[in-house]
Amino acid sequence: MCRIAGFWDFHEGAGYDTGNVLDKMRDTMTHGGPDDAGSYNDVCRGRVALGHRRLSIIDLSPSGHQPMVFEDYAIVFNGEIYNFAEVKAELVKKGHKFASTSDTEVILKAWREWGRASVDKFRGMWAFALWDKKEKTLTLSRDRLGVKPLYWYYKDGLFMFSSELKAFHAHPGFDKKLDYDSLSLYLQYGYITAPKTIFHNTHKLEPGFFLTIDEHRNIKKAEYWSAEKAFLEGAPGRAKARDEQAAADELEALLLESFKLRMVSDVPVGMFLSGGVDSSLLTALLAKESGGAALKTFTIGFDESEYNEASWAKKVAEHLGTEHTELYCRPSDAFDIIAKLPDIYDEPLGDASAVPTYLVSKLARTKVKVSLSADGGDEQFCGYNRYFMMNERIRRFATNPFLSLVSGALDYVSTDMAYAIYEKLSPILPRWNNFYDKFAKLKKVLKTKNRIAQYDLSNKYFIDEDVRSLGLERVSSQLVKFGREFENMNILDQMMYYDIKTYLPDDILVKVDRAGMSVALEGRDPFLDHKITEFAAALPLDLKYRGGVSKYILKKILYRHVPRELVDRPKQGFGVPVYEWFRDELKGCYYDHLAPDKIKREGVFDAAAVAGLLDAYMNGRGVNPYKLWFLFVFELWYEKYMA
């Protein structure tokens, strides 16, 4: 695991010291690669520069130094190829010799042997940039599911790439200009979907893609793997009944293989344990394989009981005999971390669980250098509550003509009127802190006929009208457009695919990668082996969701190793008590950073609209607490990078 950066400046005599600028870009990410640093420079229609910061995990010797050069190729690589020994053995049979035990050298020589087709052999996570001196091309590649980040920028003859956006600020040619379309995405979802970023002319390379730029400044992208293809090719499998026991056995073997591959390391490895299905299954299978050696597990808890899973994680850890460490996150901890957020997440990220993710990463780093997490289980095995809630709502709407009449009648009911009725009936109804938002979205969902558009809308925090009320003229959408074949699939499959394309790589994986790398901890995601994704895509839906039971087949496997009573409980997710903290101990943060004079001076948002939201939130008038959190996080980011 490392950090990479570089550029191809096509201007002859650019007017700056190439090596010095490269080193500055590279060293903005020293936190993610404190063990070593290197640089490479070449001349081609200007200057080509590659920089690398190293976090030594495999082959700790100097022979793993990067940039690594072989014949006409130079590479900088961030990630791990877990099956590199297998690929290496194949290359040795073809006559290749190796000077190191690093996976970086395997990538270089695999590229020499098979070109782009080499990535089809890799099982792992990666982002790399490879300079071909003979062909005069620079090629970027990102892993299939987007575990590792890779950004690129192009304007006026300057091409740059990096693991983190902050590196671009160190180049004198970077034109940082706020992209308001991307800002509208952030407000709606809490993250910005690839290929967009918060800046103009700056992009995320999508998962499963190559990007190549040549000496004539031609930029081309090509997809080598897609989750959509996995779902479509798996469609025949979903249509057939499968023997449940055989499917569970096959999946358990595949999971164990993937999990064991992620244990390949020359440094200590631990794992995040929440006590939920996915992390418990990961820990249970590896504990069985460990031969009695105690695994190191880590968890974060909260004093607020509705957010706390630490007690369950502890019970699972005791049952499996792990060496368990837990830490409770309190408002004072959150306050200390908030100041670090713009440094860690150099693009606005509204996922509040970034706070405990940083804490658990910091905790783990005291004992290990690599930690496994269980991200991806929900998206591949139908685990989110919102999946079956949305599925049930859509089914009811399709079969109940009364709801169509209700949707029309709601146009004549103002939000204030609805809230007054809700307040009178509150003793017998669930208590919602965000009634106004729920009511506004309900009216829109009932009028929306497209199923995946309903799901997209249900996941928004600021809906279109909210975004415009803040002063933004245009509202972008991340809504994935499905082909005709995909539109005929079950809505549950559509929702899982939708999240694999958007929420997983652009929120969850960003959160975990940045938190871990900020403390020099490598994060690995065993559920995101592409072989597991392809297997899950081909499973009949009733093996993933059956009779109200989510992750049906994963639970079937888990019960072989952990008693049901330790894991059978409603899903909580990795939530954070944002509503409670910021109306009490931390409310001063909002008043300071969302002050009307400050908002007006910056000129991004309508100051009166922000003040109205803050007032309604503090007075408990039904505002989604994440709206204020998103605005607050953006302001922290803006103050650091744009003020």
N, C-alpha and C positions, 0 to 999 in steps of 0.2 A: 504494500500500500504506500502510495507516494502522492506527490503533487507535481503537475507538469505545466509548463507555459512556454510560449514561443511566438515567433512572428515571421512573416515574409514581407519585408518592406521593399516594394518594387521601385522606389525612388533611388536613383543614383545620387550618392552624396546626400544622405538624408539630413545631415546637419546635427547629428548626435552620436555619441559613443555607443555603438551597437552592443558591445559586451556589457557595458555599465547598465544600460537600460534593461537588457535581458536579466542581469543579476538582480536588479531591483524588482522586476516583475516576479521572478522566481522566488525571491526571498520575502515577498508579502505572504507567502504560504509556508514559512518555516515551521509553524505549528504542526503542520501535517507531515513534515519530513525533516525532523531535527537531526537525523543521524548522518546525513551526507548531502552534498550538493554538487552539481556539475553543469557544464554548459558546452554547447557545440555551435560553431559558426561556419557558414559557407557563403560563397559569392555566387549569385545567379540572378541576373536582371535586378540587381539590388542586393539585399542581405537576407539570408535565411538564418534564423537563430532558434535553438532548442534548449530549454532549461529544465532541470529536474531537481526536486527535493526528495530525499529518500527516508522512508521509515522501514528499517531493515526487518523483514519477517522471514523470508526464505533466502538462504545463502547470505549469511551475515558478513562474509568476507569482502574485501575490496573488489573481488572479481564480479560482484553484482553491481558495480558502479554504473550510473547512467549520466548522460546519454551513452548508449552502447552502439558501437560501430562495427559493421561487418560488410566487407567488400564495398559496394556502392550505397549501402543502407546505413542510416542513423536513426535511432528510435529513442523516444521518451515514453515511458509506460507507467500507468497508475492502475493497480489492481492485482489480481492473482489468477493464474491459470491453474486450477486445482489438479487437472489431469496432465500436467506438463511432463511428468515422468513417462507416461504412456506415449505421448506425442514424441518425446525425445527418443524413446526406443525405436520408434518407426523411422525417425530421421537418421539414427545411427545405422540402421540397416541399409539406408540409401547412401551411406558413405560420409555423412556429416560428422565432424569432430567437435567436441565441446571443451571450452576452457573454464567453465563455471558450472555450478549446480543451480543457477537461477532460471526462472521461467522466462525472463526477458530474452535471454539468448535463444530459448526455444522458439519464441515468437519470431525473432529475426530470421532464424534459419528455416522455420516453417514458411515464412513469407518468401524466402529465396526459393524454396522448393515448390510451393503451391500457389503463391500469390494470394489474392483475396480469398480464395477457397480455403486457406489455412484456418480462418476463424470458424469454419464449420466443424473443425475438429476440437475446438476449445470448449471446455466446460469451466466457466468462471465468471469473473467480473473484470471489466477493463475499460480503460479509455487510453488510447495511445495515438501518438503522432509519428509517422514514419516518413523520413525524407529519402527519396530516391534520387541520388545525384546524377545517375546516368539518364534517367527519363525526365529529370527536372520536374518532379511532382512531389507534392506534400499531401499525404493521405491521413485523415483522421478516422478513427473507428471507435464506436461505443458498444458496450455489451448489449445482449438481446433485450433485457428487461430494464436497463437503465439504472443499475446499481451504482455505477460510477458516473460522475458528472463530467461533461465536456462542453465548454462554451466556445463560440467563435465570433469574430467581428470582421467586417470588411467595409471599408469606405476609402475612396480616393487612393487606391493603390496600396493600402495598408491592410494586410490580413494578420489577425492574431488568434491564438487559441489559448485556453487555460482551464484548469480544474475549478477555478473560482473566479468570479467576476472582478474581485478586488485587484487582481493582477493587472487588468487593463488600465486601471487608473495610474499605474506607474509608467505607462508609455506616453511620451509627449504628444503622440499623434491621435490619442483616443479622444473622440468627440462625444462626451457624455451628454446625452439629451434624453429627457424623460419621455417614455412612450406611453401616451395616455390610453391607448387601446389595451396595453398590458396592465396598466393601473386599474382599468375597469374589470379585467379578469381577476386581479388580486382582490378587489373589493367583493366581488361576487363569491369567489371560492376560497380565498385565503392563500392562494398560490397562483403562479403564472405558468400556464401550460406550454410545453414545447411545441413549436420551435421558438416561441417568443421569450423575451426577457424584459426587464424593466426599462432597458435602454433601446433607442433606435439603432439600427444597423448591427445589433448584437443578438446572437441567437444561441439556443441550446441545440446541440446535435441530438436528434431523436434516437431513442433506443433502437438497436438493430440496424443502424445505418453506417455507411461510409460517406465521407466527404473528401473530394479531391480538388486541389487547386493546382493548375499547371503554370508554366512560364508565361503563358499568354493571358493570365488572370482569369481563365475559365474556371468556374466553380461548379462542380457537379455532385449531386447526392445520389446514392443508390441504396436501396433497402435489401439486406441479405437475410433477414428473419423477421417474421411478424406474428404477433399474437392472434391477429385476425385469421391468418392462414391456419394456425394451430386449431382454432375453433372450427373453421370450415372443414378442415380435413378430418377433424374428430367427430363431425356431425353423424356419419354412419354409425359410429360407436354409441352415440347417445340414443340412437333410435332402437338399439338392440338391448334386450335384457342381458345382464351379465351375472354370472354366479357371484353372489355377494362375498362369500368366503374367499374365493379365488382372487377376486379383485382386491380385497383387503390384504391378502398375503402378498400379492404383486406390488401393491403400493407400499406396504411396509418395507419390503426389500429395497425398493427404489428410494424411499426416504432415508433409510439407513445408509445406503451407498452415498447419497448426496451429503448427508450429515457428516459421515466419516471423511469424505473428501475435504470438507471445510475445517477439519481438524489438522490438516497437513500444515505444519509450521515448525520453524526452528526456535520459536519463543512460546511462552505460556499462553494458553487459550482458555477463556471462560465463556459464560453465556448469561444473557439477560433472562430472568425468570419472573414472569408476572403471575404465574399460577393459573393462567388461562389454558385453553386446549392446546394451542400451537406450541407455546414455549414449554409446557409440561411434556408434550409428546417428544419434542426435540431433546429435552433433558433426559427423559426416561429411556429413549432408545440409545443415547450415547452412554448413559450410566450403565446400562446392561452390557455394553461393549467395552467398558473401561477396565474390566478385570479387577474390580475392587478399588481402583484408584479414585479418590474423591474428586468429582468435578467442582469447579469454582462457579458459583451462581450469585447473581446480584439482582436486587430489586429496590424500587423506590415506593414509599408509602406516603399517605396523607392522613392528617388528623381528622379530616372530614370523611365520615364513614362511607358516604355514597360514592366517593372516588377511590376508596382504599381497597387494594387487592393484596397488600403485603402479607396479611395474616394467612391468606390462602397459599401464596407463594411459599411461605415458611413451612406450611404443612406438607406441601409437595416436596420441598427440599428435604425435610426430615424423613419422609417416606423413602426417598431415593438415595439418601445418605450423602448429599452434596455438602461441600464446604460453603455455607451460605452467608452472605453479608447483605444487610438491609440498611437503608437510610430513609428517614422521614423528611419530606419536603414541606417547609413551613413558609409563611409569607416573607419572613426575613431572608430566607434562602432565595426566594423568587426575586426579591428586590435587588439582591446582589447580582443575580444572573441577568436581570433585565438590561443592565448597563452594557453587558457583553454581547447582547443579541445582534446589534448591527455588525460587529466584528465577525461573529460566527456565521451569521446568515447575511451575506452582502447583497442579497436581493430580498425584498420584503417577504416574509413567510408568516402567515397568521395562525399556524398550528400552535396553540398554547402549550401542547405537550412537549414542545421544544425545550421548555424549562426543566422538567424532570428527566428528559432524555439526556440533556447535558449533565445533570447531576449523577445519573446512573453511569454514564460514560466516565466521568471523573472518578467515581467510586471504583469502577472496574479497573481503571488504569493504575490504581495503587497496587494491584496484584497481578495483572495480566497485560499483555500488549495487543491481544486479539480477543474480540468478544463476538459470539454468535447471537443473532436476534431472530425472531420467528416471523418477520414481516412476510406477507404474501399469502399466508394461509387463508385469510378472510376472502381475498379477491379470487382465489382459485377454487375454494371449496364452499362458497356461498355462506360466509360466516357473519356478515354484518346484519344487524337487526333491520336496517333500512331495506335490505333486499326483500325479505319476506313481508315486511310491512307494506312496501310499495306494491309487491306482487298481489297482495290481498286487496289493496285499495283499487288497483286496476281491474281486478277480477270483478269486484263488486260494482264498479262504475259501468263495466261493460254489460252487466246482467241486470242492472237496476235502473229503469227509466226515470224513477223518481229523482235520482241524483242529477240527471240532466236538467230537470225542472228547477232543482235547488240552485244549480250553478247560475241559471238566469235570474232567479229571485235575489241572489246575493248581490247583484249589481245595485239593487235599491236599498241595501243595508250599508250604512257608513261604518267605518271602523270604530268610531266612538260609540255609536249605537250598539254595535256588537259587543264592545267591551263592557258597556253598562249592563247588558243582559248577562254576560259572563260573570261579572262581579256578583250579581244577585244569585246566580246559580253556583257560585264558587264552592259552597260547602259540599256539593255533591259531584263536583267536577275535578279533574286533575289540576294542580296548580302550575301554571306556566308563567315563567318570568318574561316570556317573549310572545305574549298573546297577539300583539299587533302584527308581528311578522308572520305568525302562523295563519292568521286570518287572511292577510293579503296574499300569501302564497296559496292558500286553499282556493281562493277565488280563481287564481290563474291556473292552478292545476286542473280544476274541474272544467275549465274551458279548453284545455289542451288535449288534443286527440292522440297525438303521437306518443307512444309509450315511453320511449327513451327520453323524449323532451320533457315528459312529466318527471322522470327521474332526475334529469339534469336540473330542472327547476326546484325540485325538493331539496337539492344539495346546496342551493345558493343561500348566502347570508344577506347580501344586498341584492334585491331584485332590480330589474331595469329602471323602474321609477325611482328607486332609492339612489341609484348611481347618478341619475340625471339631477336629482335634487341636491346633490353635493356639488354640482356645477360642471360635471363632465358631459360633453355634448354627445359623444359616441359611446355605445356599449357593445363590447365584443362578446363573443361566445366561444366556449370550448366544446360545444356540442359536437360529438363525433357523428359524422355522416356514415351510415351503414349502406352497403350494397344491397341489392334485392335479395340475395341469398340470406344475408344476415338478418334482414327484417322479418324473415319467416321463423326465426329462432324464438325460443322461449324468452320471455322478458328477463328471467333470472340470468340466463346466459348473456344476454345483452348488457345487463347491469355489471356483471363481473368483468366482461371484456372492456366496457367503458372505463371502469376503475383501473384496470391493468394499463390502459392507454394514458390515463390522466392522473388520477389521485395517487396511485402507487409511485410512479417515478418522479412526479413533480411536487409531491408533498411528503409522503412517508419516507421515501429513500433519501430525499434531500435532507430532511430533519435528522435522520440517523447518521448519514455520512458526515455532515458538518459538525454535529455534536461530538462524534467520535474523533474526527481528525483535529478538532480544536484542542484536544488533549493528547494527541498522538496515539489514539487507540484505533486499530483497524476493526471495522465492523464487517461481518460476513452474514449473508442471508441464505441459509441452507434450503429454505422452501422455494427459492427463486432459481433453482437449477432448471434450465429450459426443458429438460426431460420430464420433470415433474409438471411443468406447465402444460406440456403436450399430453401427458397422461391424464391430467385433470380435465383438460378440454374434451377428451374423448370419453370420459365417464358418463354413463347415463345420469340424468339430473337427479333421479331419486336416490342415488348413492351419495349425493352431496346435500340434498335437502329433502327430508321425508317427514311428513306428518307433523310439521312444526319444529322438527329437529334440524338445526343447521350443522354443517360439517359432519354429516352423519357417518361417513366412512372414516374420517379422522378419529372421531370419538370411539368408533368400533375398535380401531387399533389401539387407542390410548387405554381403553378399559382392560386390555390385556396386561398392562403394566402398572396402572395406577387405579386405586379404588374409585368407583364412581362418585362416592360422596365427597371426594376431594376436588372434583372438577365439575360436577353437575350443579350449575347455578347460572342465573341470568348473566349474559355477557355485559361487561362494564365498559370495555375499551380503556384506553390510556388517557382518561380525562383529567382536567385540571380545574380547581374551584375558582375560575376567573370571576364569576358573578360575586361570590362571597368576598374574595380578597380585595377586589377593586371598588367595592362599595363600603369597605371598612378600612383595614390597615393600609392599603395601598392607594386609596382614592386620590391622594395628593399627586400621584404620578399622572393621572388623567388631567387634573386641573392645570398642572404645569405644562404638559406637552400639547394639550389641546386648547390652550388659552386663545380666545378670539383674536387678540392683537397679533399673536404669532401666526395663526392660520391665515389671517388677512394679509400679513406681510409676505408670506411665502407665495400666495396667489394660486395654490393648487386646488383647494377646496373652498366652497362657500362657507365663510366663517359662521354666519347665522345658522346654517343648517347643522353644522357640527355642534354648535352651542346648544341647539334644540335637542339633538340626540343625547348629549351629555346630561342635560337637565332632566330629560325623561328617564334616562337610565338611573341617575342618582335618586330620583323620586319614585322609582319602582313602577313606572308606567308602561310596562309591557314591551321593552326594547330588548332585542336579542343582545346579550352581553358581548358576543363576539364582534358585533359591529364596532363597538368602542375599542375593543382589543385590536382589531385590524387597523383602525385609524391610528391608534397609539403606536403600534409597531411600525407603521409606515412613517410616522413622524420621527421616531427614533432613527430609522434608516435615512430619511431625508436630511436630518440635522448633520449626520456624519458624512454623507456622500454628495449632497447637493447644495447645502447652505453656503 
